[in-house]
């Protein structure tokens, strides 16, 4: 039985079962405004890209859901269901010491991704899950491969906005960034980029 | 209050006269003349000469058909940028001369913002995401935190420029969009072209090159169809993303390319699928026109904007998000 748990602009997320396992299915939905040939090609390409990015992230030592199946006909990825909590939902409720621990994990993981040319594209605390003490990153749907500090900066800027809009403790992002800089040589350059991005005033988003 | 606006950023010289009646925009006259090169694209100096030649004529016509006198005008607006330098300078010089001679307050208006404001005024859209698609400009704009912010834009050439350049390859003169639209209607086969959406931005030059290469083996009808479908789908996608991003439930079209019926249908469908409202002004307010400059100058003047003559230097690279939008909250 499939149960719809989230509907985004591009994809729908279902909770389902696959060979006796509880799984998540991410299915890219058809856009009526695009002609069929184009629509199919785009959805197929992005499904592939997302799966490849998840595999690359795993290769970089970042925890992501295990991919069980990719169905390019249905434009869907079947992946491991992570039984845990979204970082967004509990980080405000724990003490500073534990907050700092999680922020360090986040910073280290992003450093590993960026070092390996992976841009997540939508790093918010909604897309991080802690399950069994492990930090998982989900939703690489807007991600891409890039070695540019501009792209890394946009990635980190998004996280900064997410932290500042949703979370009370304003030190959280700084803790993430300290650890990011410690683990990534380009960290200082990325910080400069963030300021440049802020001055452009784009990429301002509503974070819910 | 009555405002006269002069538009002249690129191929079109236009003069519009508007008044605000019960806070609504009432267009008294809107006259324009478009420069069409005999061959090739717009030659900036030729375009500027064209504007200088026709400006006095259409000024008389605009005042006459508005049934007003020069004295009735309360504020004088002109397109200060972005645009082609020679065209902007011609219009700015004429505007300054008029402002000094008739002792009228002068306001330099951002061309892109004018497209958005006239659309809002005439369609009833309140807080839309604007897809501004013209020859030189392709931007997705929305109001946020006192500015019209660009959420997505072209990283290289404007969509209209892409169509014009393709048109030139198949012997269609400037502006090529309407002819390509007709050819595309006859196209049956979709040929894959690079689909270039990067985050919230788009790029057209790679698609253009690919489309030109296809001319060796495919029909121009099929390529036109494929070119339109690819480019317009890209625009729909970034527009939708901006709408999701900003949580806005309205989409508005602006710019000459927005007169394309296929683009309108695609954006309308996108809006329907997400339960949003779709707005498009009539063609004469989609293309460059004087009324949009007049209306925006009026809004600016009423919200407290004043400019001295030496502040009216043209701004070729004027960014949409540089203007503080004092007339909206």
Interface residues (C-beta under 8 A of the other chain):
Chain A: X9 X31 X32 X33 X34 X35 X37 X38 X41 X42 X45 X121 X142 X154 X200 X201 X202 X203 X204 X205 X206
Chain B: X144 X145 X147 X149 X150 X151 X190 X192 X195 X199 X200 X229 X230 X233 X236 X237 X240 X241 X244 X245 X246 X247 X266 X267 X269 X270 X272 X273 X274 X321
